Amino acid sequence: MFYKYSAAAWLACTIFFIMWAIGTFILNIEVIKGAIIVYVSVAFFVLLKAETLKREQVEPVKLTIFLVLASMAIIFIFVYPNMISETIIGNGIEIFYLDPILGIPFVGACALPLIYYLYCTLLINKKAPVALKKYSRVYFTGMFLTVCALLLWFSWQPSKVIGLPSFLGGVGGFMMVYAYSHEPKLIFVLPFTAIRLTVLETAGGIPLFTHTWNQQDKLADEDLFSGVLQGVSMILQESLQSGDVQEIRVVEAIILAQRSPDYPVACILVATRPTRSLRDGLKLFADRFCCDFHDCFATPFNVTQFSGAEDLVTACFPHVPVYG
């Protein structure tokens, strides 16, 4: 969803700049008002982008605050003709001026998503593994410049900063696109931390394959982990008679299980938080693992024959950051 919201935000931003340029060139205040309304939609998509950096769903409180401010801003544009007016700055250039009082809802609606986005990029920079630090810093710096551009654009001294907001915003936007296009894993740093992937032979609880993303945390021995998981699964199946275990939740982690209907194999993923991308990746990995290694299930004790599954991990979980 991040890329969809990004595309929508950049498209709306392009429309805004085109309308603003046309309105400034022909000095038509109605076109400028239309551009302002379009920019509200830019802020809306930026808020959705920021939310996808931390979670899968938009938090209702922030969305409600934004919608109230955005609605007030649009209403004020039509109700108060002097919200946006023409003014002449010191060097004789005629520009459009946003009333500092009537423009508060508009400024709030635009500032809230960008400041929240800046906060999210700061968290990404703090949490990013060493391999991603270079790009996380570029990402944060780009967002910081973008917020500075917005603050300058909303400043009440246009004669001192004319042209500078567009320059800072352009540089900041380029830095952000550069960062996450070269390292897409950046946008998956906050939603979850994938810890371990284990493939179990369900008949005997033998761990066939294990991949660990997070080497920083102290993890239990894979044989102990596999045995406990197999035991808990069997107890729940026998006591509840409600089918296979699909999830086990604890305070700071979740265990996702994907069992094969055709082979005695279960793929177990441990992460701090479940997301759709992790579930889809786990299902894809389980399907491909059974397809590629089903001939090896007759001799499960020879675990070296499953070492090629590392390539499947790379293919099925390309978005997962590695902490080592």
NUSE-698725 format. One line per 2 residues: their letters; for each residue x, y, z of N, C-alpha, C, CB. Coordinates in steps of 0.2 Angstrom, whole numbers. Each point is the difference from the previous one (the first is absolute). Glycine has a CB too. Example, Ala and Ser with C-alpha at 12.3 -4.5 7.8 and 13.67 -1.06 7.14 Angstrom:
AS> 66:-28:39:-4:6:0:4:6:0:-9:-6:6 | 7:11:-10:4:6:1:-4:5:3:6:-3:-10
//
This chain:
MF> 4:-6:0:-4:6:0:4:6:0:-9:-6:6 | 15:6:-3:5:6:0:1:3:-7:5:-5:10
YK> -4:0:-15:2:3:-7:-6:3:-3:9:-9:-1 | -15:6:3:-7:2:-3:-1:8:2:-5:-12:-1
YS> 6:12:8:-1:7:3:5:5:-2:-5:-6:10 | 11:3:-11:6:5:-3:-2:2:-7:8:-6:7
AA> -10:2:-11:-2:2:-7:-6:5:0:4:-12:-4 | -9:11:8:-5:4:1:2:7:2:-8:-10:2
AW> 13:10:3:2:6:3:4:4:-5:0:-5:11 | 5:2:-15:4:3:-5:-5:3:-5:10:-7:3
LA> -15:3:-5:-4:2:-6:-4:6:2:-1:-11:-4 | -2:11:10:-3:6:3:4:6:1:-8:-8:6
CT> 14:7:-4:5:5:1:2:3:-7:5:-5:10 | -4:1:-15:1:3:-7:-6:4:-2:7:-10:-3
IF> -13:8:4:-6:4:-2:0:7:4:-6:-11:-3 | 8:10:9:0:6:4:5:5:-3:-3:-6:10
FI> 9:4:-11:5:5:-3:-2:3:-7:9:-7:7 | -12:2:-11:-2:3:-7:-5:5:1:2:-11:-5
MW> -7:10:10:-6:5:1:3:6:3:-8:-9:1 | 13:8:4:3:6:3:4:4:-5:0:-6:11
AI> 3:3:-15:4:4:-5:-4:4:-5:9:-9:1 | -15:5:-3:-4:3:-5:-4:6:4:-2:-11:-7
GT> 0:10:13:-3:5:3:4:6:2:-7:-8:5 | 13:7:-4:5:6:1:2:3:-6:5:-6:9
FI> -5:3:-15:2:3:-6:-6:4:-3:7:-10:-2 | -13:8:3:-6:4:-3:-3:4:6:-2:-9:-9
LN> 5:8:15:-3:4:6:-7:-1:1:9:9:-2 | -11:-15:2:-7:-2:1:-1:-4:7:-1:-1:-13
IE> -2:5:17:-1:-3:7:-4:-6:1:1:12:3 | -6:-13:-8:-4:-6:0:4:-6:-1:-10:7:-4
VI> 15:-7:-1:4:-5:-1:5:-2:6:0:3:-13 | 2:2:16:4:-1:6:-4:-3:6:7:10:-3
KG> -13:-8:3:-5:-4:5:0:-7:-1:-7:11:2 | 6:-13:-9:-1:-7:-2:7:-3:2:-8:3:-9
AI> 14:0:8:6:-3:1:1:-1:8:5:6:-10 | -8:-2:14:0:-1:7:-4:-6:2:1:12:2
IV> -7:-13:-5:-4:-6:1:4:-6:-2:-11:7:-1 | 14:-7:-4:4:-6:-3:6:-1:5:-3:2:-12
YV> 6:3:15:5:-1:5:-3:-4:6:6:10:-4 | -12:-9:6:-3:-3:6:0:-8:-2:-7:10:3
SV> 6:-12:-9:0:-7:-2:7:-2:1:-10:1:-8 | 15:3:6:7:-2:1:1:-2:7:4:7:-10
AF> -6:-3:14:1:-1:8:-3:-6:2:1:12:2 | -7:-14:-5:-4:-6:2:4:-6:-2:-11:6:-2
FV> 14:-6:-4:3:-6:-2:7:-1:4:-5:1:-12 | 8:5:13:6:0:4:-1:-3:7:4:10:-6
LL> -10:-9:9:-2:-3:7:-1:-7:-1:-5:11:3 | 2:-13:-8:-1:-8:-1:7:-3:-1:-11:2:-5
KA> 16:1:1:6:-2:-1:4:-1:7:0:5:-12 | -1:0:16:4:0:6:-3:-6:5:2:12:-1
ET> -9:-13:0:-3:-5:4:3:-7:-2:-10:7:2 | 11:-8:-9:2:-7:-2:7:-1:2:-7:1:-10
LK> 11:4:12:7:-1:3:0:-3:7:4:10:-7 | -10:-10:10:0:-2:7:-5:-6:1:3:11:4
RE> -8:-11:-8:-6:-5:1:-3:-1:-6:-1:3:12 | -4:-8:-12:-4:-1:-6:-6:4:-1:5:-12:0
QV> -8:14:5:-6:4:0:1:7:3:-6:-10:1 | 2:15:-3:1:7:2:-3:1:7:0:4:-12
EP> 4:-1:16:-3:2:7:-6:4:-1:12:-2:5 | -18:1:-2:-5:4:-1:0:7:3:-6:-10:1
VK> 10:11:5:1:6:3:3:5:-5:1:-5:11 | 5:3:-14:3:5:-4:-4:1:-7:11:-4:5
LT> -14:-1:-7:-4:1:-6:-6:5:1:3:-12:-4 | -6:11:10:-6:5:2:3:7:1:-6:-10:6
IF> 11:11:-3:3:7:1:2:3:-7:4:-3:11 | -1:-1:-16:1:2:-6:-6:2:-4:10:-7:0
LV> -15:3:0:-6:1:-4:-4:6:3:-1:-12:-2 | 1:13:8:-3:6:3:4:7:-2:-4:-7:10
LA> 10:7:-10:4:6:-2:-1:1:-8:9:-2:10 | -8:-4:-14:-1:1:-7:-7:2:-2:8:-9:-1
SM> -13:7:4:-7:2:-1:-1:8:2:-4:-12:2 | 7:14:3:0:7:2:4:4:-5:-1:-3:12
AI> 6:1:-14:4:3:-5:-3:1:-7:10:-4:5 | -14:-1:-7:-3:1:-7:-6:4:1:4:-11:-3
IF> -8:11:9:-6:4:1:2:7:0:-5:-9:7 | 11:11:-3:2:6:0:2:3:-6:4:-2:11
IF> -1:-2:-16:2:3:-6:-6:3:-4:9:-9:-1 | -15:5:2:-6:2:-4:-4:6:4:-1:-12:-5
VY> 1:11:12:-4:5:4:4:7:1:-5:-10:6 | 11:10:-6:4:6:2:4:2:-7:0:-3:13
PN> -2:7:-17:4:2:-6:7:3:2:-11:2:-6 | 12:1:12:6:3:1:5:-5:3:-6:11:2
MI> 4:-18:-1:5:-5:2:6:0:-4:-9:-7:5 | 8:8:-12:6:0:-4:-1:7:-4:1:-13:-1
SE> 4:17:1:0:6:-3:6:2:-4:-8:4:9 | 8:1:-13:6:2:-4:4:5:4:-6:-3:-11
TI> 12:3:11:4:5:3:6:2:-4:-4:-4:12 | 7:9:-11:6:2:-3:6:1:5:-6:6:-9
IG> 11:-10:8:6:0:4:5:6:-2:-1:-13:2 | 6:13:2:5:6:0:2:2:-7:3:-2:11
NG> -1:-3:-15:3:1:-7:-5:1:-5:10:-7:4 | -16:7:-2:-6:2:-5:-3:-7:-3:6:11:-3
IE> -4:-16:5:-3:-7:-3:-6:-1:4:11:-5:-3 | -16:3:-1:-7:-1:3:-1:-7:1:-5:9:-6
IF> 4:-11:12:-1:-7:2:-7:-1:4:13:-2:1 | -14:-4:0:-6:-2:4:1:-1:7:-5:-5:-10
YL> 1:8:15:1:0:7:-5:-4:4:6:11:-2 | -4:-15:6:-5:-4:4:-1:3:7:4:-11:-6
DP> -10:13:8:-1:3:6:2:-4:6:-10:6:-6 | 14:-3:10:3:-4:6:-5:-3:5:10:7:-1
IL> -16:-4:1:-5:-3:5:-5:-5:-4:1:11:7 | -4:-9:-12:-4:-4:-4:4:-6:-3:-8:10:-3
GI> 14:-9:2:4:-6:-3:2:-5:5:4:8:-8 | -5:-7:15:2:-5:5:-3:-7:-1:0:9:8
PF> -6:-10:-10:-2:-7:-1:4:-3:-6:-11:3:4 | 12:1:-10:4:-3:-5:7:-1:2:-7:6:-8
VG> 10:-2:11:7:-1:2:0:-6:5:3:12:-1 | -8:-13:5:0:-6:5:-1:-6:-4:-4:7:9
AC> 0:-7:-14:-2:-6:-4:6:-2:-4:-12:3:0 | 16:1:-2:6:-1:-4:6:-2:4:-4:8:-9
AL> 5:-5:15:6:-1:4:-1:-6:4:1:12:1 | -7:-14:1:-1:-6:4:3:-6:-3:-10:5:5
PL> 8:-7:-11:3:-6:-4:8:1:-1:-11:-2:-5 | 13:8:4:7:0:-2:5:-1:7:-3:8:-10
IY> 0:-5:15:4:0:6:0:-7:3:-3:12:3 | -3:-16:-4:0:-7:2:4:-4:-4:-12:2:4
YL> 12:0:-11:5:-4:-4:7:1:2:-9:1:-10 | 11:5:12:7:1:2:1:-4:6:-1:12:-5
YC> -4:-12:10:1:-4:6:1:-8:-2:-7:9:6 | 4:-11:-11:0:-7:-2:7:-1:-3:-12:-1:-2
TL> 15:5:-2:6:0:-3:6:0:5:-5:5:-11 | 4:-1:16:4:0:6:1:-7:3:-2:12:2
LI> -4:-15:-1:0:-6:4:3:-6:-5:-11:4:6 | 10:-3:-13:3:-5:-4:8:1:0:-10:1:-7
NK> 12:5:8:7:1:0:3:-3:6:-1:11:-7 | -3:-10:13:3:-3:6:0:-8:0:-5:11:6
KA> 0:-14:-9:-1:-7:1:3:-4:-6:-11:2:6 | 13:2:-11:3:-4:-6:6:-3:1:-5:8:-7
PV> 6:-14:5:6:-4:1:6:4:-4:-6:-11:1 | 12:9:1:6:3:-2:0:0:-8:6:-3:10
AL> -8:-2:-13:0:0:-8:-4:5:-3:3:-12:1 | -8:14:3:-5:5:-3:1:7:2:-8:-9:0
KK> 13:10:5:1:7:3:1:5:-5:4:-5:10 | 0:4:-15:2:5:-5:-6:3:-3:11:-6:-2
YS> -16:1:0:-6:2:-4:-5:3:5:2:-8:-9 | -2:6:15:-5:2:5:2:8:2:-2:-12:4
RV> 8:13:-4:2:7:1:-2:5:-6:10:-4:7 | -9:1:-13:-2:4:-6:-7:1:0:9:-4:-6
YF> -13:-1:8:-7:0:0:-3:5:5:0:-12:-3 | 3:12:9:-2:5:6:2:7:-2:1:-9:8
TG> 5:10:-11:2:7:-2:-4:3:-5:11:-3:2 | -13:-2:-7:-5:3:-5:-7:2:2:6:-8:-8
MF> -8:4:13:-7:2:3:1:6:4:-3:-12:0 | 9:13:4:1:6:4:0:6:-5:7:-6:8
LT> -4:6:-14:0:6:-4:-7:1:-3:12:-3:-3 | -16:-2:2:-6:1:-3:-5:4:6:1:-11:-7
VC> 0:9:13:-4:3:5:3:8:1:-2:-11:6 | 8:12:-7:3:6:0:-3:5:-6:11:-5:6
AL> -12:1:-11:-3:4:-6:-7:2:1:8:-7:-7 | -11:2:11:-7:2:1:-1:6:5:-3:-12:-2
LL> 8:12:7:0:5:5:1:7:-3:4:-8:9 | 1:8:-14:2:6:-3:-6:2:-5:12:-3:1
WF> -15:-1:-4:-6:1:-5:-5:4:4:3:-10:-7 | -4:7:14:-6:3:4:3:6:4:-5:-11:0
SW> 11:13:-1:2:6:4:-3:6:-3:11:-6:2 | -11:11:3:-3:7:-2:5:5:-3:-9:-3:9
QP> 15:1:-11:5:4:-3:2:-3:-7:4:4:12 | -9:-4:-17:1:-3:-6:6:4:-4:-12:-4:0
SK> 13:10:1:6:3:-3:6:-2:1:-7:10:0 | 8:-13:6:7:-3:2:1:-7:-2:0:8:9
VI> -5:-12:-11:1:-7:-1:-3:-2:-7:-1:-2:13 | -1:7:-17:-3:-2:-6:4:-5:-4:-6:11:0
GL> 4:-16:-3:4:-5:-4:3:-5:5:1:8:-9 | 1:-6:15:4:-5:4:-5:-6:2:7:9:4
PS> -13:-8:-2:-4:-6:2:0:-6:-6:-7:8:7 | 6:-5:-13:-1:-5:-6:7:-4:-1:-8:8:-5
FL> 14:-4:6:6:-3:0:1:-5:5:5:10:-5 | -6:-9:12:1:-4:5:-5:-6:-1:4:9:8
GG> -10:-8:-10:-5:-6:-1:2:-4:-5:-9:7:4 | 12:-4:-10:2:-5:-5:6:-4:2:-4:9:-8
VG> 9:-6:11:6:-4:3:-2:-5:5:7:10:-2 | -12:-8:6:-2:-5:5:-4:-6:-3:0:9:8
GF> -4:-7:-13:-4:-6:-3:5:-4:-4:-10:7:-1 | 15:-5:-2:4:-4:-4:4:-4:5:1:9:-9
MM> 1:-7:14:4:-4:5:-4:-6:3:7:11:3 | -13:-9:-2:-5:-6:3:-1:-5:-5:-5:8:7
VY> 4:-6:-14:-1:-5:-5:6:-4:-1:-9:8:-5 | 15:-4:5:6:-4:-1:1:-5:5:5:10:-5
AY> -6:-8:12:1:-5:5:-4:-6:0:3:10:7 | -10:-10:-8:-4:-6:0:0:-3:-6:-7:5:9
SH> 9:-2:-15:1:-4:-6:6:-4:0:-6:9:-6 | 11:-7:9:6:-4:1:0:-5:5:6:10:-4
EP> -10:-9:9:0:-4:6:-8:-1:2:12:3:4 | -16:-7:-7:-7:0:1:-1:-3:7:-3:-1:-12
KL> 8:-2:15:-1:-3:7:-2:5:5:8:-9:-3 | -6:16:2:-1:5:4:-7:1:3:9:6:-6
IF> -14:-7:1:-7:0:2:-3:-5:4:-1:7:-10 | 5:-13:11:-2:-5:4:4:-1:7:-3:-6:-11
VL> 7:12:13:3:0:6:-4:0:6:9:5:-6 | -14:-1:6:-5:2:5:-6:-5:1:4:12:-1
PF> -7:-14:-4:-6:-5:0:1:-6:4:-4:5:-10 | 10:-8:9:2:-6:4:7:-2:0:-11:-4:-4
TA> 13:0:8:7:-3:0:-1:-8:-1:5:10:7 | -3:-12:-12:0:-8:-1:6:-2:3:-5:1:-11
IR> 4:-7:15:5:-3:5:3:-6:-3:-6:6:10 | 1:-11:-11:3:-7:-2:-5:-3:-4:6:-1:10
LT> -4:-3:-15:-4:-4:-4:3:-7:0:-3:9:-8 | -2:-14:10:2:-7:1:-5:-4:-4:5:2:12
VL> -2:-8:-15:-4:-5:-3:0:-6:4:2:5:-11 | -8:-7:13:0:-6:4:-3:-6:-3:-1:7:10
ET> 4:-13:-9:-3:-6:-2:-5:-2:5:10:-4:-7 | -16:4:6:-6:0:5:0:-7:3:-6:9:-6
AG> 8:-15:3:-1:-6:2:5:-1:7:-4:-5:-12 | 10:7:11:4:-1:6:3:7:3:3:-11:-6
GI> -5:16:3:2:7:3:7:2:-2:-8:-2:9 | 11:-1:-14:7:1:-2:0:7:-4:2:-13:-1
PL> 3:17:3:1:7:-3:4:-2:-7:-1:7:11 | -3:-6:-17:4:-1:-6:4:6:-2:-10:-8:-3
FT> 8:14:4:3:6:-2:-2:6:5:0:-5:-12 | 5:9:13:0:6:4:3:5:-3:-1:-7:10
HT> -2:13:-10:3:6:-2:-2:6:5:-1:-3:-12 | 7:6:14:-1:5:5:1:7:-3:3:-8:9
WN> -7:13:-8:1:7:-3:3:4:6:-10:-1:-8 | 8:0:14:2:4:5:5:-3:5:-11:6:0
QQ> 17:-5:-1:5:-3:4:2:4:6:5:-4:-10 | -8:9:11:1:5:6:-3:-3:6:1:10:-7
DK> -7:-13:6:-4:-3:6:3:-7:2:-11:7:-4 | 10:-9:10:2:-6:2:-6:-5:-1:8:5:9
LA> -7:-10:-13:-5:-5:-2:2:-6:3:-2:6:-11 | -4:-10:12:1:-7:2:3:-4:-5:-10:1:8
DE> 13:-7:-6:3:-5:-4:-6:-2:-5:9:-4:8 | -7:3:-14:-5:-2:-5:-3:-7:1:6:7:-8
DL> -2:-11:11:-3:-7:2:-5:1:6:10:-6:-4 | -8:10:9:-5:1:5:-6:4:-2:10:0:8
FS> -9:5:-12:-6:4:-3:-5:-5:-4:8:10:0 | -5:-14:-4:-4:-4:-4:-4:-5:4:8:1:-9
GV> -4:-4:14:-4:-5:5:-5:3:4:10:-6:0 | -9:12:2:-5:3:4:-6:2:-4:8:4:8
LQ> -7:-2:-14:-5:2:-5:-4:-6:-2:7:10:-4 | -4:-15:3:-3:-6:-2:-5:-3:5:10:-3:-7
GV> -7:3:14:-4:-2:5:-6:4:1:10:-4:5 | -9:11:-5:-6:4:1:-5:-1:-5:8:9:5
SM> -6:-9:-11:-5:-2:-6:-4:-6:1:8:6:-7 | -4:-11:9:-4:-7:1:-5:1:6:10:-6:-4
IL> -8:9:9:-4:1:6:-6:4:-2:9:-1:8 | -9:6:-11:-5:4:-2:-5:-4:-5:7:11:1
QE> -4:-14:-6:-4:-4:-4:-4:-6:3:9:2:-9 | -6:-5:14:-3:-5:4:-6:2:4:11:-7:0
SL> -9:13:4:-5:2:5:-6:4:-3:10:1:8 | -8:3:-14:-5:4:-3:-4:-3:-5:7:10:3
QS> -4:-15:-7:-3:-3:-6:-2:5:-5:-3:-10:8 | 7:15:-9:-3:6:-4:5:1:-6:-6:5:10
GD> 10:-10:-12:4:1:-6:7:2:2:-10:3:-7 | 14:-2:2:7:2:1:1:7:3:3:-7:-9
VQ> 2:8:13:2:7:3:3:4:-6:2:-5:11 | -5:11:-12:2:5:-5:4:6:3:-10:-4:-7
EI> 8:6:13:3:5:4:1:-1:7:-4:8:-9 | 10:-6:12:1:0:7:2:7:2:3:-12:1
RV> -6:16:3:2:7:2:2:0:7:-8:5:-8 | 14:-1:9:2:2:6:1:7:0:6:-11:2
VE> -4:14:4:0:7:1:4:4:-6:-1:-2:13 | 7:0:-14:4:3:-5:2:-3:-6:5:5:10
AI> -9:-11:-12:1:-3:-6:-6:-4:-2:13:-1:3 | -12:-2:-9:-6:-4:-2:4:-6:-4:-9:10:-1
IL> 6:-16:1:2:-6:-4:-5:-1:-5:7:-5:10 | -5:5:-16:-5:-2:-6:2:-7:-3:-1:13:-2
AQ> -4:-17:1:1:-6:-2:-3:-1:-7:1:-5:12 | 2:2:-17:-3:-2:-6:2:-8:-1:1:12:-5
RS> -7:-16:5:1:-7:-1:-1:-2:-7:-3:-2:12 | 6:-3:-14:-1:-3:-7:-6:-5:1:12:2:-4
PD> -17:-2:0:-5:-5:0:2:-6:-3:-8:9:-1 | 14:-9:-3:2:-6:-4:6:-4:3:-5:6:-10
YP> 9:-2:14:6:-2:3:1:1:7:5:2:-11 | -2:-6:15:1:0:7:5:6:2:-3:-12:1
VA> 1:18:-3:5:6:0:-4:6:3:8:-5:-9 | -5:9:13:-3:6:3:5:5:0:-8:-6:7
CI> 7:12:-10:4:6:0:-2:4:5:2:-1:-12 | 3:3:17:-2:4:6:4:7:-1:-2:-11:7
LV> -1:16:-6:3:7:0:-1:3:6:-2:1:-12 | 7:2:15:0:4:6:1:7:-1:4:-10:7
AT> -8:15:-5:1:7:-2:-3:4:6:0:-2:-12 | 1:8:12:-2:4:6:-8:2:-2:12:5:2
RP> -14:-5:-8:-6:3:-2:-2:-4:-6:1:11:6 | -8:-13:-7:-2:-3:-6:-2:5:-5:-4:-10:6
TR> 6:9:-12:-2:5:-6:-2:-4:-6:8:9:4 | -11:-6:-8:-2:-4:-6:6:-2:-4:-11:7:0
SL> 16:-3:-1:6:-2:-4:3:-6:3:1:12:-3 | -1:-12:10:3:-6:3:-4:-7:-1:5:8:8
RD> -11:-7:-8:-5:-6:-1:1:-2:-7:-8:4:9 | 8:1:-14:0:-2:-7:7:-3:-1:-8:9:-3
GL> 14:-7:6:6:-2:-1:1:-7:3:4:11:0 | -7:-12:5:0:-7:4:-4:-5:-5:1:5:12
KL> -7:-3:-14:-3:-5:-4:4:-2:-7:-11:5:5 | 13:0:-8:4:-1:-6:6:-4:2:-3:11:-5
FA> 7:-10:10:6:-4:2:-2:-7:1:5:10:5 | -11:-11:-1:-2:-7:1:-2:-4:-6:-4:4:11
DR> 1:-1:-16:-2:-3:-6:6:-2:-4:-11:7:0 | 16:-2:-1:6:-1:-4:5:-5:4:-1:11:-5
FC> 1:-11:11:4:-5:4:-2:-7:-1:2:8:9 | -9:-9:-9:-3:-7:-1:1:-2:-7:-8:2:9
CD> 8:3:-14:0:-2:-7:8:-2:-1:-10:8:-3 | 14:-4:6:8:-1:-2:3:-6:4:0:12:-3
FH> -3:-14:9:4:-5:4:-5:-6:2:7:10:4 | -12:-11:-7:-5:-5:2:3:-7:-1:-9:7:-3
DC> 14:-8:-2:4:-6:0:4:-2:6:0:2:-13 | 2:4:16:5:-1:6:-4:-2:7:8:8:-6
FA> -15:-8:6:-3:-1:6:0:-7:2:-7:9:-3 | 9:-13:-1:1:-7:2:6:-1:5:-5:-4:-11
TP> 10:8:10:6:0:5:1:6:3:5:-8:-7 | -10:10:12:1:6:3:6:2:5:-13:-1:-1
FN> 16:-5:3:6:1:4:6:3:-3:-4:-9:7 | 4:9:-14:5:3:-4:-1:7:-1:3:-11:-5
VT> -2:15:10:-3:7:-1:4:4:-5:-4:0:12 | 10:-2:-13:5:4:-5:-4:0:-7:11:-3:6
QF> -15:-1:-8:-3:0:-6:-5:5:-1:1:-12:-1 | -3:16:7:-5:5:-1:4:7:0:-8:-7:6
SG> 15:7:-6:3:7:1:-1:4:-6:9:-6:6 | -11:3:-12:-2:5:-6:-6:4:2:5:-9:-8
AE> -9:8:13:-6:4:2:2:7:1:-5:-10:5 | 12:12:-4:2:7:1:-2:4:-6:9:-4:8
DL> -9:1:-13:-2:4:-6:-7:1:0:9:-5:-7 | -13:1:9:-7:1:1:-2:6:5:-2:-13:-3
VT> 6:13:8:-1:5:5:1:7:-3:4:-8:9 | 2:9:-13:1:6:-4:-5:2:-5:12:-3:2
AC> -15:-2:-5:-5:1:-5:-7:1:3:6:-7:-8 | -8:4:13:-6:1:3:-1:6:5:-1:-13:-1
FP> 7:14:4:0:6:5:5:5:-2:-4:-8:9 | 3:11:-15:6:5:-2:-1:7:4:0:-6:-11
HV> -6:7:15:-1:6:3:2:0:7:-9:2:-8 | 11:-8:11:2:0:7:7:2:2:-8:-10:0
PV> 8:15:4:7:3:2:4:-6:5:-5:12:-1 | 11:-12:0:4:-5:3:4:4:6:1:-7:-10
YG> -1:5:16:3:2:6:5:-5:2:-10:7:4 | 17:-5:-5:5:-5:1:6:4:4:-4:-7:-10
//
